[in-house]
Amino acid sequence: MYTLKELLNDALSGLVGPRRARQGGVLDAWPEVIGEARARHAHAVGVRGQTLIVAVDHPAVYYELGMQRASLIETLNAKAGGRVIAEIHLTMRPLGRSDAAGGEAGDERGGAGGRGQR
């Protein structure tokens, strides 16, 4: 017997391809990987190539995530079942409702004078 998660993963892989399905798995795993408290201040908004785009609205969380980049990448790739993410791009900006729902990954302006750039 298959679980609903397994069936949905198979269906998603068939529709968008295995790489895109794994990228979706990374986005889904983000809150679990960073923890509930930090997830309130850091939303994974998309994947561009092998870069995970993360909007952050709190300087301390921005700093913590920046310091843990390598271990976060390793954990996310393990959860996705392969090397999907090679880099995490943090951008400092206010989080809106669109970020919580997986906002536009192409919007990397960052707030506070572009402080969110690498």
C-alpha angles and dihedrals in degrees: 000000000000125000120236089247091056092048092049092048090052092048093047092048090052093051103042104014130258096278093055090044090054090048088054088051090056091053091048093048096049098091092046093048097050097035134246097278095052092039088066088064102033124053125185100226101179151318124258112188103314095334122104111214113214126185113208127188102186125066095216092052090046089054094046093049091047091054092048097045097118096048092044091053091049093049094045092049091049090052091047092051098239146026101303102139124049098165141020117216112201119200123188113224141123112280116235133184091271090060091054090053094048101274127205112309092202092065101091100149095124123201132253097053095312095305087145093074119107 
